[in-house]
Amino acid sequence: MRTPVFAAIAVVASGLLSSPALLQDKGGEEETGPYQVVEKWPTPWARQGYIWGSQPGIFAETPNRIFIAARGELKLPEKLGRGYNGEWGSLGQRATEPTPEMRNCIVVVDGSGTVIEAWTQWDKLFEGGGGPHKIRISPYDPEHHVWVINDARHQIYEFTNDGKQLVRTMGEADVAGNDETHFGRPQDIAWLPDGSLLVADGLGNSRVAKFDKNGKFLMAWGTRGNGPGQFSGPHGIATDRNRRVYVADRSNHRIQIFDENGKYLDQWPGLRQANDILISADQHVWVADGTNSKVLEYDQNGKLLYYWGTYGTFPGGFWELHQMSVDSEGNLYGADSFGGRVQKFTPRAGVDRAKLIGAPAPLMTKATP
């Protein structure tokens, strides 16, 4: 657990990298960059005496339909302490440390943060494991099916957009493997325009597995190590319009780039803890750095262009930024796994729009019933 002394050192150290102040003439720190945080968002949903647990995943389908992956609910202690602000991390403990009760693992909120759907019928999928890890929708799917990674149980699920049907399950529950039908703690997924699925697999394995749009295994690449094309904890994955594949090789502190068939192209070293990758429509590459509590912007050649963020459990701070999403209005959503919360950020009035995380490629027009 990060101690207050360590946290203070981290904040000071991050100041050595802080970007120029954007919004005020005197004083202040640029903790939330070009955004302002929406406080008290979303509305709490846990039952009395409990709080939502670690929240590692978030995906904005629209500005009024945001999916949240939560690792169940945690029972609150009798004495909360003076620093408690409604988030588990403010108690001084990572939200991943207590054992949760698997309730409300997948919820959908509207733009105001009010729960509009709770997929409690699928909570049973996460019992005996650590809960969901990341949540995504393919930009190439007109049905807007929702994909959820269950890393602890070595599975990936595909649901209908309304959550009423489990369309596909990949991997065998509680059975790790390195073959065509098994995973070893898969961490993230991405797609190519033809619907091919790429899996960052993961913490048990050290590979990228590729499947066609029907789920047929095509190939895999990568072994454990720190050489070109090797992995140690591939934790995030994304693709650009040129079909290049970006992998957050987290424990090797780098991003690696491949072509769609696994040919090694490049690496960007010197990252602390790359948790998530978001490629915006302008093809800039945005990375969530968990250890540094920062959002990093790179161009296509790996040049660092801009960054913001700071450690904290106060509104706007991050303990471990785990997944990011941007909606069509430019609102940013961040899932903080250790802090035990998701946050919504809106663009500040008059801000330099070039500093905002551009929206990713738009989702394919949703099919009508």
ABEGO torsion letter per residue (X at the ends): XBBAAAAAAAAAAAAAABBBBAABABEEBBAAEABBBBBGOBBBABBBGBBBBBBABBBBABAABBBBBBBEBBBBBABAEAABAGBAAAAGBBAAABBBBBBGABBBBBAAGBBABBBAAAAAAABGBAEBABBBBBAABAAGBBBBBBAAAGBBBBBBAAGABBABBBEBBGBBBABAABBBGBABBBBBAAGBBBBBOEAABBBBBBBBAAGBBABBBEBBEABBGBBBGBABBBBBAAGBBBBBBAAAGBBBBBBAAGBBABBBBGBABBABBBBBAAGBBBBBBAAAGBBBBBBAAGBBABBBEBBEABBGBBABBABBBBBAAGBBBBBBAAAGBBBBBBBBBGBBAAABBBBBBBBBBBBBX
